[in-house]
Amino acid sequence: MTAAQQKGFTLLEMLIAMVVFATMSLIAYQGLRAVLDADQSTRVQAQRLADLQVTLSVLERDLAQVVDVTVRDEFGDPLPPIRLRPGGDALLLELVRGGAGGDQRLRRTAWQITARGLERRMWSGVDIVDTDDMRVRPFADLVGADQTLGLDSGFVFIVRTENGLDRLDSWPPSTAGEAPSLPLAVEVVLDLPGIGVIRRLMAVGL
């Protein structure tokens, strides 16, 4: 083979090859980055759903242990065994439950729907005579750092009437007449950004 027959890559061919290689590398990196971002987002959503399941399980247990007794507030006024506070605390669900353990057979507990999830409040007994006695346990955030729960979040009470089952937005019922001391069930509604509205029906006082 003579020197005239020997061929190599020209500078132009090398530049074209480098451009093609760089383009393919960029496309591969963008694809890998998209896969990693999707995997991270899936992991975050899965963790939030797992946290939600734990939170709802604790709330469901509290509602199942509700006891039909009358207790007193810090002013000595009677309180029903379960109530949804009116006004600014409209999303605070208070209840008296059994199975507290220790020396207290009954305990007053409350659940608050916050902008980021749910938190649980507990008192050492059933009569709220000392507001400083309350302990607050926030559960895991159910939304992202720059997100809040939707406006559809709240509690709905299921009762049996002469016409069948009815849904109430407050408890005790504000309607006149004889009303049951406990609802049949409570529906928890959580409006989660990126997921939608989740509804969970929980029986009261099993």
Secondary structure, 3 states (H helix, E strand, C coil): CCCCCCCCCCHHHHHHHHHHHHHHHHHHHHHHHHHHHHHHHHHHHHHHHHHHHHHHHHHHHHHHCECCCCEECCCCCEECCEEECCHHHCCEEEEEEECCCCCCCEEEEEEEECCCCEEEEECCCCCCCCHHHCEEEECCCCCCCCCCCCCCCEEEEEEEECCEEEEECCCCCCCCCCCCCCCCEEEEEEEECCCEEEEEEEECCC
